Amino acid sequence: MTNLEKHSEALKTLEQNLAIYKESIREIAEEVLQHEVSKYPLFIASEKPVNLGKMIIDKEELALEFSIYASTLEEFVARNLISGEKLNDFRKAFKDPRSFVCIFALLGDDAGFIFSPYDE
């Protein structure tokens, strides 16, 4: 199995997992926005525990493949996951957080941002 095939399977699994808890994520994103914690709520999807953000969905409790952690752009910048020089580019690419969830997907040794609409 190639890396592309492996990631394609993982992305399909992540999509299936997201369908289950997207509304919970949406509620948390809305709280982040309403309480002015950040204009950029981010969520981390990981098959393994991570030391980033706050776990909001434990895959073990729900018998799923991905745990979800809530974070913000500010935490990503503070931890140098997004450099200052890329900050403006990221903000321009960021989609409306009331319509799209921004997922930082950790797939094996690879990672990347995915924007998925709440309503499909």
matplotlib code that plots the C-alpha trace (Angstrom):
import matplotlib.pyplot as plt

x = [0.0, 1.4, 1.4, -1.3, -3.5, -2.9, -3.8, -6.8, -8.2, -7.4, -9.1, -12.2, -12.2, -11.8, -14.7, -16.8, -15.8, -16.4, -20.0, -20.6, -19.3, -19.4, -22.2, -20.3, -17.3, -19.5, -20.9, -17.4, -16.3, -19.3, -18.3, -14.8, -16.1, -18.8, -16.5, -13.9, -11.2, -10.1, -11.4, -9.7, -10.9, -8.9, -9.4, -6.8, -7.8, -5.3, -5.2, -2.6, -2.6, -1.1, 0.0, -1.8, -5.1, -7.7, -9.2, -12.9, -13.7, -11.9, -11.8, -11.6, -14.9, -16.7, -14.9, -13.7, -10.4, -9.7, -9.7, -10.4, -8.7, -9.8, -7.2, -6.8, -4.6, -2.9, -1.8, -0.4, 1.6, 2.8, 4.0, 5.7, 3.4, 2.5, 5.4, 4.9, 5.7, 2.9, 0.4, -1.2, -1.4, -3.1, -5.6, -6.4, -7.0, -9.0, -12.7, -15.7, -15.5, -19.3, -19.7, -16.5, -14.5, -10.8, -9.1, -5.4, -5.3, -2.4, -2.1, 0.9, 4.0, 2.1, -0.1, -2.2, -5.2, -8.6, -11.6, -14.9, -18.3, -20.6, -23.6, -23.2]
y = [0.0, 3.4, 6.4, 8.0, 4.9, 4.8, 8.5, 8.2, 5.4, 7.5, 10.6, 8.5, 7.2, 10.8, 12.0, 9.2, 10.1, 13.8, 13.1, 11.6, 14.5, 17.6, 19.2, 18.9, 20.5, 23.3, 24.1, 24.4, 26.6, 28.8, 29.2, 30.1, 32.8, 34.1, 34.3, 36.0, 33.4, 33.5, 34.3, 31.1, 28.0, 24.9, 21.3, 18.5, 15.0, 12.4, 8.6, 9.0, 11.3, 14.7, 17.5, 20.2, 21.8, 20.3, 16.8, 17.2, 13.8, 10.7, 8.0, 5.3, 6.4, 6.4, 3.5, 5.6, 6.0, 9.7, 11.8, 15.5, 18.3, 22.0, 24.7, 28.1, 29.7, 31.6, 28.3, 27.1, 30.3, 30.2, 26.6, 27.6, 25.2, 28.2, 30.6, 34.4, 34.7, 32.3, 33.8, 36.2, 33.5, 31.2, 33.9, 34.5, 30.8, 30.3, 29.8, 31.1, 29.2, 29.3, 27.4, 25.3, 23.3, 23.7, 20.3, 19.8, 16.2, 14.1, 11.1, 8.9, 11.1, 13.6, 16.5, 19.1, 21.4, 20.4, 22.7, 20.7, 22.3, 21.7, 21.4, 19.1]
z = [0.0, -1.0, 1.3, -0.9, -0.6, 3.1, 3.6, 1.3, 3.6, 6.7, 5.1, 4.4, 7.9, 9.2, 7.1, 8.6, 12.1, 11.4, 10.3, 13.8, 15.8, 13.5, 15.4, 18.7, 17.1, 15.6, 19.1, 20.5, 17.6, 18.2, 21.9, 21.0, 18.6, 21.0, 23.9, 21.7, 22.6, 19.0, 15.5, 14.3, 16.1, 15.0, 15.7, 15.7, 14.5, 15.6, 15.9, 18.7, 21.8, 21.2, 23.5, 21.7, 22.4, 24.7, 24.0, 23.3, 21.8, 23.0, 20.3, 22.9, 24.5, 21.2, 19.6, 16.7, 15.0, 15.7, 18.8, 18.4, 20.2, 20.3, 19.7, 18.2, 15.6, 18.5, 20.1, 16.7, 16.4, 20.0, 19.4, 16.1, 14.1, 12.0, 11.5, 11.7, 8.0, 7.1, 9.4, 6.9, 4.2, 6.7, 7.7, 4.0, 3.4, 6.6, 5.8, 7.7, 11.0, 11.3, 8.0, 8.0, 10.5, 10.2, 11.0, 11.4, 10.5, 11.8, 9.5, 10.4, 9.9, 7.7, 8.8, 7.0, 7.2, 5.9, 5.7, 5.8, 5.6, 8.6, 6.3, 3.3]

ax = plt.figure().add_subplot(projection="3d")
ax.plot(x, y, z, "-o")
ax.set_aspect("equal")
plt.show()
